């Protein structure tokens, strides 16, 4: 039993690490495109900005579907991407930097 407990804990650690690395990479990529390359995603010619939060909302149901279908690795990666997008939007809300 000691071996199974140890392997279970190591498995949970790798799951969290996969999630955390994906969240950091998602946040970093989002900030890189938005802050350094000044790329913004607009949905109309009137320049309605599509925020990172909305992209995270689109990915959230896909994450849930992946968890429901026992696709744990994909679900962890999607959850990390959603977290990174949400954190990016929260950073913008806190600093209130919405300009171009």
HELIX and SHEET records of a PDB file:
HELIX    1   1 UNK A    2  UNK A   31  1                                  30    
HELIX    2   2 UNK A   32  UNK A   36  3                                   5    
HELIX    3   3 UNK A   52  UNK A   68  1                                  17    
HELIX    4   4 UNK A   72  UNK A   95  1                                  24    
END                                                                             
